[in-house]
Amino acid sequence: MNESDFAGATKGNRFYPLLYMMTRACHARDWGTGDELVNHLLGQLNRLQIHHIFPKKRLYDAGYKKREVNAIANFTFLTQETNLEVSKRDPAEYLPHYEKQSPGAIASHWIPMDPDLWRVENYFQFLAERRKLLAAAANDFLEKLASGHVPEAAGSDDQDFIATVSEYVPGSVDSDDEEVVLISCNQWVTENGLPAGELEHELTDDSGNQIAFLDLAWPNGLQTGLSQPVALLIDESHEVEDAASLAGYRCFSSPEAFRRYVHEEVLSDQESEAAEAPVSQS
């Protein structure tokens, strides 16, 4: 294998399962606890979750495109607890913290240790260096498999080891054209004085398990605390719409319908409230 094999993007890429297997089998360690990410060592409540090393929101805010944001080389796996703890923090801030807390844990995920590469403006250089590290680790891993050395993870009690690799989470922004539409709609919302939505929002259940990805979502509503969650879902399956609806979202399948809702039920409410507000007497 060579580094170009890890130049792809999204969870549907054929090298995504290999990255998961390497994480399980090659002594990668959780950043928060320092424990090896082997299922029978972690326990049943600590299934791994995918983690974007550079958070999606920070990259989108910096102007990176969907395929760049969801590069395989930007993925790793952590326990649910650590993934939630890291959240959307800047890697230039959180990686040094975890390196100090659990020395060697960051490098065990084949992450380049040059702090300059942990800066958002150096994201492309980070991806290039990590692809080199992943390719070298993958060649070593596959050579051991070919020689009959079975990794510990494959022989553990993890009965759904392979099933977890290919676990399907519905919903995605499938093209640059769709992404342009969503970004334009999001900009229109902010231009009208409303909060920006979150691109490819990860919808989770009460246990933190991923249920679906919502194209553009406002988990707290367009009027924070006053209106229900809202999602714009373009060409998504009924599975995604049903998951969002069950979670309390009001869903729209076209930008036109969404904008009409914003005009008629959000902006008009704000205008009415402004008109009814008492005028101060001077």
Buried (B, 14 or more C-beta within 10 A) or exposed (E): BEBEBBBBBBBEBEBBBBBBBBBBBBBBBBBBBBBBBBBEEBEEEBBBBBBBBBBBBBBBEEEBBBBBBBBBBBBBBBBBBBBEBBEEEEBBEBBEEBBEEBEEBBBBBBBBEEEEBBBBEBBEBBBBBBBBBBBBBBEEBEEBBEEEEEBBBEEBEBEEBEEBBEBEBBBBBBEEEBBEBBBEBBEBBEEBEBBEBBBBBBBBEEEEEBBBBBBBBBBBBBBEEEBEBBBBBBEBEEEBBEBBEEBEBBBBBBBEEBBEBBEEEBBEEEEEEEEEEEEEEE
